[in-house]
């Protein structure tokens, strides 16, 4: 999991990340118009992408049971 953070205040973001014991990599973007949100066309927050072993976006905005299912399917592809 990689987070793309769009907070505008980097010091405030860092304090929140420490307070909530963020345990994944996170890229601070300086706001919702930062480089990654702009490049990937992200307009709603949160947005998630499921990327396969080849680096292709396979799913966007899946949650709950569907997210678990698509991740399990992609992991199964690795063992084929």
C-alpha positions as CSV (number, residue, x, y, z in Angstrom):
1,X,0.0,0.0,0.0
2,X,1.2,3.5,-0.9
3,X,-0.6,6.6,0.2
4,X,-0.8,9.8,-1.8
5,X,-1.3,12.6,0.7
6,X,-2.9,15.9,-0.5
7,X,-2.7,18.0,2.7
8,X,-1.4,21.5,2.0
9,X,0.7,21.9,5.2
10,X,3.6,19.5,5.3
11,X,4.3,20.0,9.0
12,X,0.7,19.4,9.9
13,X,0.7,16.3,7.7
14,X,3.9,14.9,9.4
15,X,2.4,15.5,12.8
16,X,-0.8,13.6,11.9
17,X,1.1,10.8,10.3
18,X,3.1,10.4,13.5
19,X,0.0,10.7,15.7
20,X,-1.8,8.0,13.8
21,X,1.3,5.8,13.5
22,X,1.2,5.7,9.7
23,X,2.7,2.3,8.8
24,X,2.9,2.5,5.0
25,X,4.8,4.6,2.5
26,X,3.1,7.9,1.8
27,X,3.9,10.6,-0.8
28,X,3.0,14.2,0.3
29,X,1.7,16.1,-2.7
30,X,1.2,19.6,-1.3
31,X,-2.5,19.7,-2.2
32,X,-5.1,18.1,-4.4
33,X,-3.5,19.5,-7.5
34,X,-0.1,17.9,-6.8
35,X,1.8,15.9,-9.4
36,X,0.4,12.5,-8.8
37,X,-3.3,13.5,-8.3
38,X,-3.0,15.6,-11.5
39,X,-1.3,12.9,-13.5
40,X,-3.7,10.1,-12.4
41,X,-6.9,12.2,-12.7
42,X,-7.8,11.9,-9.0
43,X,-10.8,14.2,-8.2
44,X,-12.4,12.5,-5.2
45,X,-10.8,11.6,-1.9
46,X,-10.2,8.9,-1.0
47,X,-9.5,7.2,-4.3
48,X,-7.8,3.8,-4.5
49,X,-6.2,1.9,-7.3
50,X,-5.3,-1.8,-7.4
51,X,-2.2,-2.3,-9.4
52,X,-1.0,-5.7,-10.7
53,X,2.5,-7.2,-10.7
54,X,3.1,-5.7,-14.1
55,X,2.4,-2.2,-12.8
56,X,-1.0,-1.9,-14.6
57,X,-4.0,-0.3,-13.0
58,X,-6.5,-3.2,-12.8
59,X,-9.2,-1.7,-10.6
60,X,-10.2,1.8,-9.3
61,X,-12.3,2.6,-6.3
62,X,-13.1,-0.9,-5.1
63,X,-13.9,-1.3,-1.4
64,X,-14.9,-4.0,1.2
65,X,-15.6,-7.5,-0.1
66,X,-14.9,-6.6,-3.7
67,X,-11.5,-5.2,-2.8
68,X,-10.6,-8.4,-0.9
69,X,-11.8,-10.4,-3.9
70,X,-9.8,-8.5,-6.5
71,X,-6.6,-8.6,-4.4
72,X,-7.0,-12.4,-3.9
73,X,-7.5,-12.8,-7.7
74,X,-4.3,-10.9,-8.4
75,X,-2.3,-12.8,-5.8
76,X,-3.6,-16.1,-7.3
77,X,-2.3,-14.9,-10.7
78,X,1.2,-14.7,-9.2
79,X,1.2,-18.4,-8.5
80,X,0.0,-19.4,-12.0
